[in-house]
Structure formats: C-alpha cells, structure tokens
Amino acid sequence: MSILKVARMGHPVLRRPARPVEVDEIAQPWFQELVDDMIDTMKEYNGVGLAAPQVHEGVRVFVAALGAEDGDRDEVLVIVNPEIEPAGPEDVEGWEGCLSVPDVRGLVPRAEEIQVRGIDRTGRGLQLKASGFGARVIQHEVDHLDGVLFLDRMRSLETLTYLDEYSRFWAPDEKTDE
C-alpha cells in the first residue's frame, strides 16, 4: 500500500465533479488498491476523511474514520457513489479543516442530520443515518466529489483562520473537524 500525494487548493482536480463508479469496477484490483491507499493516506496525515479527487482520482468514492472524534481511527467507512439528503431542518455551524487546504480552519454550516445511500467496497448497497460530527464529515467529503471546498460553504470569511491562530483564539472550547 502507498501513501498518495494529496492535491492542494488550486489544483483543478479539486474543482471537477467526479464520475460515478460502475458497479463492476468496485471488484477490480485497481479500485480496491485505491481504497486501501486512500485509507493509508488519510491515516498518515491524521485526517478523518479523504475523497478520491483529493488524491488525483476523479471517481465518486470517499473514506472516513467517523470514530476519530472519540480517538478511534481504525474503523473506516468506505462509500462509493454516495447520495445524501438532510434528515432534519436544522443546520449548525462547526469548525472544519481539510487536507487539501492545509493549516486553515473555518466555520461551515452543515445539516445536523443526514440520510446517506451508496455502495460499500464489496459492491453491496448501504444506507445509514448520520448526525453531528459524522454528518459533517460525510457532507464535507461528498462536497469534494462535487468539486466543492469547505471555503465555498462558509457564510463569512471572518472565521477563516490559520491553525496556529485557531488554537490560540478559537479552540479552547471547540474541537476541529477535518
């Protein structure tokens, strides 16, 4: 397995919508290797999620360690061709960062609860409901599949901050999402 190069803000791959993965592609060795490499890359850079466009692959798949907020980075969710919809009316602002926008944080509004449909890495359909941190991570990664960065979702750039300043002025009562 390999650690892949992460595309940074400004690279065109981050602004292109990714193509859906065909069901027969999921079992292909190249796809399974991509997923394994994405998991290794996410862990290497202490991320909680990583979408294929972030590693220069224009396909609709992301990986996420939703237990990372509680310190569990071992269980990783893999979703192919995800579709999300809000499961409630409430949006909440929360801090986000991104491996493709290193050392920067900002407040981003997201749906508090979502319904997710997609395919797992074995080709089986999956459906789940997520809230809080998990919902935020999934929405962030699906945005990457649509060519959207968290900066595009910010209501105001007043909270855009470098990580050092975030730690000094904003973080005492907050946890970062990435």
URCOR-V390801 format. One record per pair of residues at least 6 apart in sequence whose ideal C-beta (glycine too) atoms are under 6 Angstrom apart, sorted by sequence separation. I is the first residue (numbers start at 0). GAP is how many residues later the second one is. D is the distance in Angstrom with one decimal. If there is no record, write none. Layout:
i=[I | I]
gap=[GAP | GAP]
d=[D | D]
This chain:
i=[6 | 24 | 118 | 119 | 6 | 51 | 41 | 64 | 66 | 96 | 117 | 129 | 51 | 94 | 116 | 50 | 64 | 65 | 37 | 95 | 115 | 49 | 62 | 63 | 92 | 114 | 48 | 62 | 92 | 113 | 47 | 61 | 90 | 112 | 60 | 47 | 90 | 91 | 41 | 59 | 113 | 89 | 112 | 115 | 38 | 37 | 85 | 87 | 86 | 109 | 86 | 85 | 86 | 109 | 83 | 84 | 83 | 3 | 81 | 82 | 0 | 1 | 17 | 0 | 81 | 2 | 3 | 38 | 80 | 2 | 20 | 79 | 80 | 0 | 13 | 18 | 20 | 78 | 79 | 12 | 17 | 19 | 2 | 17 | 135 | 17 | 86 | 93 | 107 | 12 | 34 | 77 | 107 | 53 | 107 | 6 | 5 | 105 | 6 | 3 | 46 | 97 | 106 | 105 | 44 | 95 | 105 | 104 | 83 | 20 | 102 | 20 | 81 | 102 | 19 | 104 | 68 | 65 | 63 | 61 | 94 | 96 | 94 | 95 | 96 | 94 | 93 | 59 | 13 | 34 | 48 | 47 | 50 | 53 | 8 | 52 | 7 | 8 | 48 | 5 | 6 | 50 | 50 | 25 | 22 | 17 | 16 | 16 | 47 | 15 | 46 | 14]
gap=[6 | 6 | 6 | 6 | 7 | 7 | 8 | 8 | 8 | 8 | 8 | 8 | 9 | 10 | 10 | 11 | 11 | 11 | 12 | 12 | 12 | 13 | 13 | 13 | 14 | 14 | 15 | 15 | 16 | 16 | 17 | 17 | 18 | 18 | 19 | 20 | 20 | 20 | 21 | 21 | 21 | 22 | 22 | 22 | 24 | 25 | 25 | 25 | 26 | 26 | 27 | 28 | 28 | 29 | 30 | 30 | 32 | 33 | 34 | 34 | 35 | 35 | 35 | 36 | 36 | 37 | 37 | 37 | 37 | 38 | 38 | 38 | 38 | 39 | 39 | 39 | 39 | 39 | 39 | 40 | 40 | 40 | 41 | 41 | 41 | 42 | 42 | 42 | 42 | 43 | 43 | 43 | 45 | 46 | 46 | 47 | 48 | 48 | 49 | 51 | 52 | 52 | 52 | 53 | 54 | 54 | 54 | 56 | 58 | 59 | 59 | 60 | 60 | 60 | 61 | 61 | 64 | 68 | 73 | 79 | 79 | 79 | 81 | 81 | 81 | 82 | 83 | 85 | 86 | 86 | 88 | 89 | 90 | 90 | 91 | 91 | 92 | 92 | 92 | 93 | 93 | 93 | 94 | 97 | 100 | 127 | 129 | 130 | 130 | 131 | 131 | 132]
d=[5.1 | 5.3 | 5.9 | 5.0 | 5.5 | 4.9 | 4.1 | 4.5 | 5.4 | 4.8 | 5.8 | 5.6 | 5.0 | 5.3 | 5.0 | 4.2 | 5.3 | 5.8 | 5.2 | 4.7 | 5.2 | 5.4 | 5.4 | 4.9 | 4.6 | 5.6 | 4.0 | 5.3 | 5.1 | 5.5 | 5.2 | 6.0 | 4.7 | 4.3 | 4.8 | 4.2 | 5.8 | 5.0 | 5.7 | 4.9 | 4.7 | 4.4 | 5.9 | 5.9 | 5.2 | 4.8 | 4.0 | 4.5 | 4.0 | 5.0 | 5.5 | 5.9 | 4.8 | 5.0 | 4.9 | 5.3 | 5.2 | 5.3 | 5.9 | 4.8 | 5.0 | 4.9 | 5.4 | 5.6 | 4.0 | 5.9 | 4.6 | 5.2 | 5.3 | 5.2 | 5.1 | 5.7 | 5.6 | 4.8 | 5.9 | 5.9 | 5.7 | 4.2 | 4.2 | 5.3 | 4.8 | 5.2 | 4.9 | 5.4 | 5.3 | 4.7 | 5.9 | 5.6 | 5.1 | 5.4 | 5.6 | 4.3 | 4.8 | 5.2 | 5.7 | 5.6 | 5.6 | 5.0 | 5.7 | 4.1 | 4.9 | 5.6 | 4.2 | 5.2 | 5.4 | 4.6 | 4.5 | 5.5 | 5.5 | 5.0 | 5.7 | 5.8 | 5.4 | 4.4 | 5.1 | 4.4 | 4.5 | 4.3 | 5.1 | 3.8 | 5.5 | 5.7 | 5.4 | 4.9 | 4.4 | 5.8 | 5.8 | 4.9 | 5.8 | 5.5 | 4.7 | 5.6 | 4.7 | 5.9 | 5.7 | 5.4 | 5.5 | 4.8 | 4.6 | 5.1 | 5.7 | 3.5 | 5.5 | 4.6 | 5.9 | 4.7 | 5.4 | 4.9 | 5.1 | 5.3 | 5.5 | 4.6]
